[in-house]
Amino acid sequence: MSSIAMSVFLDSEPGELVELPHAGTGLEHPLVFDSAAREIQHLAAEGRAEVVQQTVRQMGNQTLIEEITFKRLA
């Protein structure tokens, strides 16, 4: 089963700027969105994507990613 982050990644075209969606998806909860954003960061670490922009915030002792925009490389 593919995750929402992987589905968004695979649906994008190489070089296209894509913002990981919030509203109307299973990513509306901040912790779930953060997990999906970290999956995109993992793809970037593998050289499959480039994180162009991200917004983070402190929530207690955790740093959560609130927004992430990426570009698919492969």
C-alpha positions as CSV (number, residue, x, y, z in Angstrom):
1,M,0.0,0.0,0.0
2,S,1.3,3.4,-1.0
3,S,1.4,6.3,1.5
4,I,-0.1,9.7,0.7
5,A,3.4,11.2,0.5
6,M,4.5,8.5,-2.0
7,S,1.3,8.9,-4.0
8,V,1.9,12.7,-4.3
9,F,5.5,12.1,-5.2
10,L,4.7,9.5,-7.9
11,D,1.9,11.7,-9.3
12,S,4.2,14.6,-9.8
13,E,6.3,15.3,-12.9
14,P,10.1,15.6,-12.6
15,G,11.0,19.2,-12.0
16,E,7.5,20.2,-11.0
17,L,7.2,22.1,-7.7
18,V,4.7,20.3,-5.4
19,E,3.3,21.3,-2.0
20,L,2.3,18.4,0.1
21,P,-1.4,19.0,0.7
22,H,-3.2,19.4,4.0
23,A,-6.9,20.1,3.6
24,G,-9.2,17.3,2.4
25,T,-6.6,14.6,2.9
26,G,-5.5,12.3,5.7
27,L,-2.7,14.7,6.4
28,E,-4.9,17.3,8.2
29,H,-3.6,16.2,11.6
30,P,-0.2,17.9,12.3
31,L,1.6,14.7,13.5
32,V,0.4,12.8,10.4
33,F,1.5,15.6,8.1
34,D,4.9,15.8,9.8
35,S,5.4,12.0,9.2
36,A,4.5,12.4,5.5
37,A,6.8,15.4,5.2
38,R,9.6,13.4,6.7
39,E,9.0,10.7,4.1
40,I,9.5,13.4,1.5
41,Q,12.8,14.4,3.2
42,H,13.9,10.8,3.1
43,L,13.2,10.7,-0.7
44,A,15.4,13.8,-0.9
45,A,18.2,12.1,1.1
46,E,18.0,9.3,-1.4
47,G,18.5,11.8,-4.3
48,R,15.0,11.3,-5.6
49,A,13.6,14.7,-4.6
50,E,14.7,18.2,-3.6
51,V,13.1,20.0,-0.7
52,V,12.7,23.5,-1.9
53,Q,10.9,25.0,1.1
54,Q,9.6,23.9,4.5
55,T,8.1,25.5,7.5
56,V,8.6,24.0,11.0
57,R,7.3,24.9,14.4
58,Q,7.9,23.8,18.0
59,M,5.2,21.8,19.6
60,G,6.3,21.0,23.1
61,N,9.6,19.3,22.8
62,Q,9.0,18.3,19.2
63,T,9.8,20.1,15.9
64,L,7.0,19.5,13.4
65,I,7.0,20.2,9.7
66,E,3.9,22.3,8.9
67,E,4.5,22.9,5.2
68,I,6.9,21.3,2.6
69,T,7.4,22.0,-1.0
70,F,9.5,19.7,-3.1
71,K,10.6,18.9,-6.6
72,R,10.8,15.4,-7.9
73,L,14.2,14.6,-9.5
74,A,13.7,11.1,-10.8
